[in-house]
């Protein structure tokens, strides 16, 4: 079973950039579709981006062109590069791993991204 730990969350001004990372352990990443989700206070968790082991990506419409997801299976790491951040991007960002064998999801504890002037 994979364990996920996010890092890199911070306070950033509107229009700024930030990278958040997810370190995985306990299992090889190659059998997982990796993703980032976010949840703002009072709102449901929503998809930000996903990336398959073949590097096929999918993005929420709200972040297309601004966010980039990448993975390095050799380093067991998934990154989310965010630029041109907006106030609405403020949320707790969660790393996810979905097993391609069982479809089960695994989650990290989240890293806080706050966009504020």
N, C-alpha and C positions, 0 to 999 in steps of 0.2 A: 504494500500500500504506500502511496506516495505522500510525503509531507511537504507542505509549501510554506515558505516564509517570504513575505513581501518586505520591501524597504524602499526608501527614497522619497516618501511623501514629505511635503513641505508646504510652507506658505509662499505663494508667488503672486505677483501683480498681474492684473489683466494684460493680455498680450505676451506674457512671458512663456518660458519653456521649462519643462521638467521631465526627467526620466525616472520611472519607477521600475524596480526589478523584482523578480521572483526566483528564489533559489529552491530547487527541488531536491529531495533526498528520499531514499528508501525504495526507489524503483527507477528504471530507465525511462526517460521521457518519450522515447520513440513510440510507445504504445498509448500515448495520450494526445488528444487534441487539447491544446493549451489555450487559455483565454484570460481576459480581464473583464471584470464586471465592476459596477460601482453602485453605491447606495447613498443617497442624500437623506438627511433627517426627514422623517415622515413620508418617505417615498419607497417604492419597491426597488429591489435590486434589478439593475438593467444591464444588458449586454453592452460592452464597449467594443471589444474586438476578440477574434479567435484566430488561431493559426494551427493548421494540421501538421502532421509529421512530414507531409510532402510540401509544406510551406504555402499551402493555399490559405489566403486570409479573407476575413469577413469583418466589416466594420459597421457600427451603428451610423446611421445617416448623420447624426449630430456631430460626429468626430471625423468623418471622411475628409481626407485632405489635410488634416491637422495632426492626427495621431498615427503612429506606425508601430505595429507589433512585430517582434522578431523573437527567434528562439535559437539557442545554441545547445543542441542535445549532448554534445561532448562535455559541456560545462554544466549541464542540468540547469539551464537558466533561460528565463523568458523576460524580455524587456518591453516596456511600453514607452515610446518617445512621444511626448506631448508638446505641441507648440501652439502659439496663438491662443493661449488658454483664456477661457471666458468664465465669468462669475458662475454660470450654470455647470461648469465642470467640477465645482467643489463637491467632494463626496469622499466616502471611504472606498478605496479601490481594493478589490479582492482579486487574487490570482486563483484560477481554476484549472483543474485537470480532469478531462473526461476520458475514461478508459474506452479505447476502441474495441476492447474485448467484452466488457460488461455494460458499457454506457453509464457506469456509475460516476458521479461527480465527487471530486475532492476539492476542499477549499482551504485557503490560508486565512489568517486572522485579519488581514487588511492593513492598508497604510493610508493615512489621511492626507488628502490633497485639498488645500484651501486656496482659492483664488480671491484675492481681496486687495483693494487699494488702501 
